[in-house]
Amino acid sequence: MAVLSTKKRQSLKSSQFALPGKGEGKGGKGAGSYPIPDASHARNALARVAQHGTASEKAKVRSAVARKFPDIGQAGKAKKSGKKGK
């Protein structure tokens, strides 16, 4: 996973968090939870919310990750490749 420094995290847009802040904090932006600026962080967000999130937080994070990275979290579903395996 790429390093996300405090400065980089603070510069992320609200759309780059699975659970955006509520308008509190510096500049009225809010901290936000579960940053998903890239696929690696999105996978990490899914893992962390599975460990520590409420049922509603889990649903919101899964939805945000699915919107931004449709291929993540689809391990249980067969992918169409056009090739037949042995």
Secondary structure in CASP SS format (residue, H / E / C, confidence):
PFRMAT SS
TARGET T0000
AUTHOR 0000-0000-0000
METHOD secondary structure of the structure
MODEL  1
M C 1.00
A C 1.00
V C 1.00
L C 1.00
S C 1.00
T H 1.00
K H 1.00
K H 1.00
R H 1.00
Q H 1.00
S H 1.00
L C 1.00
K C 1.00
S H 1.00
S H 1.00
Q H 1.00
F E 1.00
A E 1.00
L E 1.00
P C 1.00
G C 1.00
K C 1.00
G C 1.00
E C 1.00
G C 1.00
K H 1.00
G H 1.00
G H 1.00
K C 1.00
G C 1.00
A C 1.00
G C 1.00
S E 1.00
Y E 1.00
P E 1.00
I C 1.00
P C 1.00
D C 1.00
A H 1.00
S H 1.00
H H 1.00
A H 1.00
R H 1.00
N H 1.00
A H 1.00
L H 1.00
A H 1.00
R H 1.00
V H 1.00
A H 1.00
Q H 1.00
H H 1.00
G C 1.00
T C 1.00
A H 1.00
S H 1.00
E H 1.00
K H 1.00
A H 1.00
K H 1.00
V H 1.00
R H 1.00
S H 1.00
A H 1.00
V H 1.00
A H 1.00
R H 1.00
K H 1.00
F C 1.00
P C 1.00
D C 1.00
I C 1.00
G C 1.00
Q C 1.00
A C 1.00
G C 1.00
K C 1.00
A C 1.00
K C 1.00
K C 1.00
S C 1.00
G C 1.00
K C 1.00
K C 1.00
G C 1.00
K C 1.00
END
